[in-house]
């Protein structure tokens, strides 16, 4: 049994009568040393803290100060950097077609329970704003966009913090913009407009600074992904497919742009997710098969196994889990209409005859609740909470 599983059993067991006997009880979890009990409680997802605070006054006091306790456990690291003490949650942003308001729901991957988060402070039109997650910090940024019902771009930036389960505001962009490409590169947020201008937000300093302009012809955003210290932006194929799509790559370390490799831009025919440092796309055509980018060969290779289950209806948004699940496995989430979710687990195996590595994906579907039936997803992020 893993440490996390043992903690979970101890925590749930402590939620009974013995833990409630008297308000002044000194032990966090009866029968466990204090430092072990503290580590067990630190493994509780923050989104459940409100429930667990009702177990006892001691739990309430400890969990109220949980971010500080986590920082103490990890030394000088900030609370949001304690990924090892957190669990990955899938955060799905979706529009209600009736109210036209943006919602954010969080899926607990273990209990398969959806949690409604506080209202998103965003008045931008669907698809015009960017959403970037900083998984190691436990933060999600909703950036810019175009005002609903108008054509005025905005520069405001809202940030969700898993440490407080709430929204706040950070410094706005230097330039108001919508329909931009954006992603996390090296722990910072990079945004690039269709006009070629780009800027970078440093969450530690809390300010934006200009990045090198892209230059050359404008690249309309079809899709974007961040991996290996770089932001990849592609305009995708457009009817009548007479011209190959353009693509650009921003290297944060060099603060410079370059053209995207031909095989990458021509084969990028779907929505991209990054998991375990690898780039995957869910193809928009056919059986919605999964493909992985092979950089040495500059080609997108088909992942064995079936495509996204047909019961997960379009529109699709995708997200990848930052860290490997274990045993070299990687996890991809595809969120469809009504917030039905296809969870893909990618496993690798060596093909000794061909001298290559083969991958296979296995899908599992998590159905969204009936009350989500009308929701249309527009973005998904995996965050540790």
C-alpha positions in Angstrom: 0.0 0.0 0.0 1.4 3.4 -0.9 1.9 6.2 1.6 -0.9 8.2 0.1 -3.3 5.3 0.3 -2.4 4.7 3.9 -2.8 8.3 4.7 -6.2 8.3 3.1 -7.4 5.4 5.1 -6.1 6.9 8.3 -7.7 10.3 7.5 -11.1 8.8 6.7 -11.0 6.6 9.7 -10.2 9.5 11.9 -13.3 11.3 10.7 -15.5 9.2 13.0 -16.6 9.4 16.6 -13.2 9.1 18.1 -11.9 12.2 16.3 -14.9 14.2 17.4 -14.9 13.2 21.1 -13.8 16.6 22.5 -12.9 19.9 20.9 -9.7 20.2 23.0 -8.2 16.8 21.9 -4.5 17.2 21.1 -4.0 14.4 18.6 -4.7 15.2 14.9 -5.2 11.5 14.2 -5.4 9.2 17.2 -2.6 6.6 17.3 -0.3 8.4 14.9 2.8 10.5 15.7 2.1 14.2 15.1 4.6 14.5 12.1 3.0 11.5 10.4 -0.5 12.8 11.0 0.5 16.2 9.6 1.8 14.6 6.4 -1.4 12.6 6.0 -3.5 15.8 6.2 -1.2 17.6 3.8 -2.1 15.0 1.2 -5.7 16.0 1.3 -6.7 17.9 -1.8 -7.4 21.6 -1.0 -10.7 21.4 -2.8 -12.0 19.1 0.0 -10.6 21.2 2.9 -13.9 22.8 3.7 -15.4 19.4 4.3 -12.5 18.0 6.3 -12.4 21.1 8.6 -15.7 19.9 10.1 -14.0 16.8 11.6 -12.6 18.6 14.6 -11.3 21.9 15.8 -7.7 20.6 15.5 -8.2 19.7 11.9 -9.8 23.1 11.3 -6.9 24.9 12.7 -4.3 22.8 10.9 -6.0 22.9 7.5 -6.5 26.6 7.8 -2.7 26.9 8.0 -2.1 24.1 5.6 -0.3 26.2 2.9 2.2 27.3 5.6 2.6 23.8 6.9 3.3 22.5 3.4 6.0 25.2 2.9 7.6 24.2 6.2 7.6 20.5 5.1 9.3 21.3 1.8 11.8 23.8 3.3 12.0 27.1 1.5 9.8 26.2 -1.4 6.6 28.2 -1.9 3.4 26.4 -1.0 2.3 26.2 -4.6 5.4 24.3 -5.5 4.6 21.3 -3.3 3.4 19.2 -6.2 4.3 15.9 -4.4 1.8 16.8 -1.6 -1.0 17.4 -4.1 -3.2 15.4 -6.6 -3.8 16.2 -10.2 -7.3 17.7 -10.9 -8.8 18.3 -14.3 -10.1 21.8 -14.6 -12.6 22.3 -17.4 -13.8 25.7 -18.7 -17.1 25.7 -20.4 -19.8 28.1 -21.6 -23.5 27.7 -20.8 -25.3 28.3 -24.1 -28.3 29.8 -22.3 -26.6 32.2 -19.9 -23.5 32.6 -22.1 -21.5 32.7 -18.9 -18.2 30.9 -18.4 -18.0 28.2 -15.8 -15.1 26.2 -14.4 -15.5 22.7 -13.0 -12.8 20.5 -11.4 -12.8 16.7 -11.8 -11.3 14.7 -9.0 -9.6 11.8 -11.0 -9.9 9.4 -8.1 -13.5 9.8 -6.9 -14.7 10.9 -10.4 -16.6 13.7 -8.7 -17.0 17.1 -10.2 -16.5 20.2 -8.0 -18.0 23.6 -9.0 -15.4 26.4 -8.5 -16.1 30.0 -7.8 -17.4 32.1 -10.7 -14.7 33.0 -13.3 -14.2 36.8 -13.5 -14.2 36.9 -17.3 -16.5 38.8 -19.5 -14.7 38.0 -22.8 -16.3 36.3 -25.7 -16.0 32.5 -26.1 -12.7 31.5 -27.6 -11.2 35.0 -27.6 -9.3 34.7 -24.3 -6.3 32.5 -23.4 -6.1 30.1 -20.5 -2.7 29.0 -19.1 -2.0 26.6 -16.2 1.1 26.6 -14.1 0.7 23.2 -12.6 3.7 23.4 -10.2 2.3 26.6 -8.7 -1.3 25.4 -8.6 -2.5 28.4 -10.6 -4.5 29.0 -13.7 -4.5 32.3 -15.7 -7.4 33.6 -17.8 -5.9 36.2 -20.1 -7.3 39.0 -22.2 -9.9 38.4 -24.8 -12.5 40.5 -26.7 -15.5 41.9 -24.8 -18.7 39.9 -25.2 -20.9 41.6 -27.7 -18.2 44.0 -29.0 -14.8 44.1 -30.6 -12.8 45.8 -27.9 -9.8 43.8 -26.7 -9.0 43.7 -23.0 -5.7 43.4 -21.1 -6.9 42.1 -17.8 -5.7 38.8 -16.3 -7.5 36.8 -13.7 -5.7 34.0 -11.7 -7.1 31.0 -9.9 -5.2 29.7 -6.9 -5.7 26.2 -5.7 -4.1 27.2 -2.4 -7.2 29.4 -1.7 -9.7 27.9 -4.1 -10.4 31.5 -5.3 -9.8 34.0 -8.0 -7.8 37.2 -8.0 -6.3 39.7 -10.3 -2.7 40.2 -11.4 -1.1 42.9 -13.6 -2.7 43.2 -17.0 -0.8 42.7 -20.2 1.1 45.6 -21.7 -1.0 45.3 -24.7 -4.8 44.5 -24.9 -5.3 41.5 -27.2 -7.6 38.7 -28.0 -7.3 35.4 -29.9 -3.7 35.0 -28.9 -1.5 31.9 -28.5 -0.3 31.3 -25.0 1.4 28.7 -22.8 3.7 28.1 -19.8 7.4 28.2 -20.7 10.0 27.8 -17.9 7.5 28.6 -15.2 6.4 31.9 -16.9 3.4 32.7 -19.1 4.1 33.6 -22.7 1.5 35.2 -25.0 1.8 35.9 -28.7 -0.6 37.9 -30.7 -1.5 37.4 -34.3 0.4 40.6 -35.1 3.7 39.0 -34.1 4.1 40.9 -30.8 4.7 38.8 -27.7 5.2 39.3 -23.9 6.0 37.3 -20.9 4.5 37.3 -17.4 6.8 36.4 -14.4 4.5 35.1 -11.6 7.3 35.6 -9.0 7.8 39.3 -9.9 4.1 39.8 -10.8 4.8 41.8 -13.9 4.9 41.6 -17.7 7.9 42.2 -19.9 8.2 42.4 -23.7 9.5 39.3 -25.6 11.2 39.2 -29.0 8.6 39.9 -31.8 7.9 37.0 -34.1 8.5 38.9 -37.3 7.5 37.7 -40.8 4.0 37.0 -41.9 1.2 36.9 -39.3 0.4 33.5 -38.0 -3.3 33.1 -37.0 -3.8 30.9 -34.0 -5.2 27.4 -34.7 -3.5 25.7 -31.8 -0.5 26.1 -29.5 1.4 24.0 -27.0 4.4 24.5 -24.7 7.1 21.8 -24.2 10.8 21.7 -23.6 11.1 25.4 -22.9 9.4 26.4 -26.1 6.0 27.7 -27.2 4.8 26.2 -30.5 2.1 28.1 -32.5 0.5 26.8 -35.7 -2.2 28.3 -37.9 -3.3 24.9 -39.1 -4.7 23.9 -42.5 -7.3 26.1 -44.1 -9.7 25.4 -47.0 -9.1 24.9 -49.9 -5.7 23.6 -48.6 -3.7 25.2 -51.4 -1.0 26.4 -49.1 0.9 24.6 -46.3 0.2 26.0 -42.9 2.7 28.3 -41.2 4.1 27.7 -37.7 6.5 29.4 -35.3 8.5 28.4 -32.3 9.5 30.7 -29.4 12.6 29.6 -27.5 12.4 31.2 -24.0 16.1 30.7 -23.2 17.2 32.5 -26.3 14.2 34.9 -26.4 14.0 34.2 -30.1 11.5 32.9 -32.7 12.1 30.4 -35.5 10.1 28.7 -38.1 8.3 25.5 -37.1 9.7 22.3 -38.7 7.8 21.3 -41.8 6.7 17.8 -40.6 5.4 19.3 -37.4 3.3 22.1 -38.9 2.0 20.0 -41.8 1.0 17.1 -39.6 -0.5 19.2 -36.8 -4.2 18.4 -37.6 -5.8 18.5 -34.2 -5.7 19.8 -30.6 -2.4 19.3 -28.8 -1.7 18.2 -25.2 1.7 17.7 -23.5 2.3 14.8 -21.1 5.6 13.6 -19.7 7.4 16.1 -22.0 5.8 14.6 -25.1 3.5 16.3 -27.5 0.3 14.5 -28.6 -2.6 15.6 -30.8 -6.1 14.3 -31.1 -6.9 14.3 -34.8 -10.0 16.3 -35.8 -10.9 13.9 -38.6 -11.7 10.2 -38.9 -11.8 8.2 -35.6 -10.1 11.0 -33.5 -6.9 9.0 -33.2 -4.0 10.0 -31.0 -0.7 10.9 -32.6 2.7 11.8 -31.0 5.3 14.1 -32.4 8.7 12.4 -33.1 11.2 15.2 -33.2 14.2 13.3 -34.6 12.0 12.2 -37.5 10.0 15.4 -37.7 6.7 13.5 -38.0 3.6 12.7 -36.1 3.4 9.0 -35.4 0.1 7.2 -34.8 -0.4 5.8 -31.3 -1.8 2.3 -31.3 -5.2 1.7 -29.8 -8.5 3.1 -30.7 -9.5 6.7 -31.2 -11.4 8.9 -28.7 -14.6 7.0 -27.8 -17.4 8.3 -30.0 -19.7 8.8 -26.9 -17.5 11.8 -26.0 -19.0 14.2 -28.5 -17.4 17.3 -30.0 -16.4 20.0 -29.4 -13.2 18.6 -27.9 -10.6 20.3 -25.7 -7.6 18.4 -24.5 -5.1 18.5 -21.6 -2.1 16.4 -20.6 -0.9 15.5 -17.1 2.5 17.1 -16.5 4.1 14.2 -14.7 4.2 10.5 -15.8 1.6 8.4 -13.9 4.1 5.7 -13.1 5.8 2.9 -15.1 6.4 5.4 -18.0 2.6 5.9 -18.5 1.3 9.2 -19.6 -2.2 10.6 -19.3 -4.3 12.6 -21.8 -7.7 14.0 -21.1 -10.3 14.8 -23.8 -13.2 16.8 -22.6 -16.3 16.8 -24.8 -19.8 18.3 -24.9 -21.6 18.0 -21.6 -18.2 17.6 -20.0 -18.0 13.9 -20.8 -14.3 13.0 -20.4 -12.2 10.4 -22.2 -9.2 9.6 -20.1 -6.4 8.1 -22.2 -3.5 6.2 -20.6 -0.5 5.9 -22.9 1.9 3.1 -22.3 5.3 2.5 -24.1 7.0 -0.6 -25.2 10.2 -1.1 -27.1 10.0 -2.6 -30.6 13.4 -4.4 -30.6 13.0 -5.6 -34.2 12.6 -2.1 -35.6 14.7 -0.4 -32.9 11.9 2.0 -32.1 9.5 2.7 -29.2 5.8 1.9 -29.7 3.0 3.5 -27.8 -0.6 2.3 -27.1 -3.4 4.2 -25.6 -6.3 2.8 -23.5 -9.4 5.0 -23.1 -11.9 5.2 -20.2 -14.9 7.5 -20.2 -16.1 9.5 -17.3 -19.7 10.7 -18.0 -20.6 14.3 -17.0 -23.5 14.8 -14.7 -26.9 15.4 -16.3 -26.9 19.1 -15.3 -23.8 19.6 -17.6 -25.6 18.3 -20.7 -25.7 21.8 -22.4 -22.1 22.9 -21.5 -19.7 23.4 -24.3 -16.0 23.1 -23.2 -13.5 25.7 -24.4 -10.4 24.9 -22.4 -9.0 22.3 -20.0 -6.0 22.3 -17.7 -4.5 19.8 -15.3 -3.6 21.4 -12.0 -2.3 20.1 -8.7 -4.6 21.0 -5.8 
